[in-house]
């Protein structure tokens, strides 16, 4: 029983994350906010919001990091400190 409380908290966190992803994916403001951040060449870190990322069309985009562990949080901050993600700019230029 020593790990029960921790396991329950982890499960609750996962349920909240899933509900949050569904809620944000259904909210036009949430989708627009993420799309604007991408267009403005911001570094973006996401965790547990795969549906929102897909709907906002930011999956696989340069400068968008899917956080899966504490190690890539540090990597994200190092990357984000460089400023705007200029490599992404060409994707938004008219042809």
Buried (B, 14 or more C-beta within 10 A) or exposed (E): EEEEEEEEEEEEEEEEBBEBBEEBBEEEEBBEBBBEBBEEBBBBBBEBBBBBBEBBEBEEBBBBBBBEEEEBBEEBEEBBEEEEBEEBEEEEEEE
